[in-house]
Amino acid sequence: MSSTLSKDAKIYIAGHNGMVGSAIWRTLTASGYTNLIGQSSKQLDLRNQDAVNQFMEATTPDVVIVAAAKVGGILANSQFQYQFLLENLQIQNNIIDAAHRNNAKKLIFLGSSCIYPKLAQQPLTEDSLLTGPLEPTNEGYAIAKIAGVKLCQHIKNQYNKDFVSLMPTNLYGSNDNFDLKTSHVLPAMIRKFHDAKLDNNAPVTLWGSGTPMREFLFVDDLAQAVLFAMQNQLPDHLYNVGTGTDITIKQLATTIQKATGHTGPIIWDSTKPDGTPRKLMDVSKLKQAGWQYTTNLEQGIAKTYQWFLDNHDTYKQVKL
């Protein structure tokens, strides 16, 4: 199962400036890998097939890690379905095909737990894929990611190549997006509670009822899972990556409120959508292969809030 990958192997991390890609870059560097390749979106438009092909032909990476994607929260996903479907298809199709044709030894495709049906049995197992309707608010993004999983599966089967897909649960951590219009629930809460604390502990209004259950994984733990998949030849094509535990959105809110030091009231706006009622991952398959998470939620939130404070003037904002 162990893979013979040298420390100077050429490793291309698509999306290396994002939250996930930068965590993978940090982790691989700390593990002694010395030949990492990254291109910013200004240097290489991953939606441009010719540009991606030329880049892959010129660099011929041994390993390709697909951490590049167009991402957003409920609001962005539901309002821009066309862009989320089209651009993610373009990005991943271009990278996966170019990696295949330029003989990359290994490719790791990163997706999301939203690929699974909205009402799939919990916890979500890999074999529940395509067994029911998706959550409508992020259907475009989910369909794109499903297509990426299937591309890698068929390359693995047809060409006997080590192309594997990792599906992480909800991620958070350093270099996250804290823009209130486009961010995911955890960083959005950090921003809201922080701003409200500075505003004399003003009330914080949060979307929905607070009853949905969610699972959260610190992004550095996902990076360790990518490292594990890179260093080992996993037998299957699809693996969930998470903690295997979840909490209610209300519990998340009180945990973040405590971490930020906000002491005002929390108001739940039940006119806003809740999204999927529960999204807990069955992570037994990857655990059986030899990997599991190490950072608990309180530790991860504390580290993320500290990063937010350290980068408060320059934190990432996404413009659609």
C-alpha positions, 0 to 999 in steps of 0.5 A, spaced: 500 500 500 505 504 501 507 508 495 515 510 493 514 517 492 521 521 493 521 527 496 524 531 490 518 528 486 514 534 482 507 535 485 503 540 482 497 543 487 492 546 483 489 552 488 495 553 492 493 560 494 486 557 497 485 555 504 485 548 502 491 548 497 495 553 502 494 548 508 497 542 503 503 546 501 504 547 508 504 540 510 508 537 504 513 542 505 513 540 513 514 533 511 520 534 506 517 535 499 522 540 496 519 540 489 512 543 489 509 547 483 503 552 484 500 557 479 496 563 481 489 564 477 493 570 474 498 566 472 494 560 469 486 560 468 484 553 470 478 554 466 482 555 459 483 548 456 489 550 452 493 554 457 492 548 462 495 543 457 501 547 455 502 548 463 502 540 464 506 539 458 511 544 460 512 541 467 510 534 467 508 533 474 509 526 478 503 528 482 497 533 481 492 535 487 486 538 485 484 543 490 482 549 486 475 550 485 469 555 485 466 555 492 461 559 496 456 558 502 448 557 501 447 564 498 452 564 493 451 557 491 444 558 490 444 565 486 450 563 482 448 555 480 450 556 473 457 559 474 458 554 480 457 548 475 460 550 469 466 553 472 468 547 476 467 543 470 472 547 466 477 547 472 477 539 474 476 537 467 482 541 464 486 539 470 484 531 470 485 530 463 491 534 462 494 530 468 492 523 465 495 525 458 501 527 461 502 521 465 502 524 472 503 518 476 498 520 481 492 525 482 488 526 488 481 530 487 478 534 492 470 534 493 465 535 498 460 532 502 455 535 498 455 530 492 451 525 497 443 526 496 440 531 501 436 525 505 441 520 504 442 515 510 446 518 516 452 517 516 454 518 509 457 512 506 461 513 499 456 508 496 450 512 497 453 517 491 447 518 486 442 514 490 437 520 491 436 528 489 441 533 491 440 539 496 437 544 491 441 550 494 448 547 491 446 542 486 450 546 481 457 545 485 455 538 487 454 535 480 460 538 478 464 535 483 460 528 482 463 529 475 470 529 477 469 523 482 467 519 476 472 522 471 477 519 476 474 513 477 474 511 470 481 513 469 483 508 475 479 503 472 480 504 464 488 505 465 490 502 471 492 509 474 492 512 481 487 517 481 483 518 487 478 522 490 477 525 497 471 528 499 472 532 505 466 534 510 465 542 512 472 545 512 475 551 516 481 554 518 487 559 516 486 563 510 479 561 510 474 566 507 470 571 512 466 575 507 459 575 509 456 574 503 460 568 500 463 565 506 461 558 509 457 558 516 463 557 521 467 563 518 461 567 517 460 566 525 467 568 527 466 574 523 459 576 526 461 574 533 467 578 532 464 584 529 458 584 534 463 584 540 467 590 538 460 593 537 458 593 544 456 586 544 450 587 540 446 582 538 448 577 533 442 574 528 444 567 524 440 564 519 435 558 520 433 554 526 439 552 529 437 545 529 441 542 523 447 538 524 454 539 521 460 536 521 467 540 521 474 538 519 480 543 521 483 544 514 490 542 516 487 535 518 485 534 511 492 536 508 494 530 512 489 526 509 492 528 502 499 527 504 497 520 507 493 519 500 499 521 496 504 516 500 500 510 499 496 507 494 489 506 496 485 501 493 478 504 492 477 511 488 473 514 493 474 516 500 470 520 505 474 525 510 472 528 516 471 527 524 465 522 524 462 526 529 457 532 528 454 538 532 448 542 531 448 549 528 446 552 535 452 548 539 457 551 533 454 558 535 455 558 542 462 555 541 464 560 537 461 565 541 465 563 547 472 563 543 471 570 540 468 573 547 462 575 545 457 576 550 450 579 547 444 575 545 443 570 539 437 571 534 435 565 530 432 568 523 427 562 522 425 565 515 432 563 512 433 556 509 437 551 514 439 547 508 441 540 509 438 537 515 444 533 517 451 531 513 455 526 517 460 523 514 462 515 515 469 516 515 471 508 517 473 507 510 479 511 510 480 510 518 481 502 516 486 504 511 490 508 516 488 515 517 484 519 522 483 526 524 487 529 530 484 536 531 478 537 535 473 543 534 475 547 540 482 547 538 481 548 531 476 554 532 481 557 537 486 557 531 482 559 526 480 565 530 487 567 532 489 567 524 483 571 523 485 576 528 492 576 525 490 577 518 484 582 520 486 587 515 487 583 509 483 577 510 480 574 504 474 576 500 471 573 494 468 577 489 463 574 484 
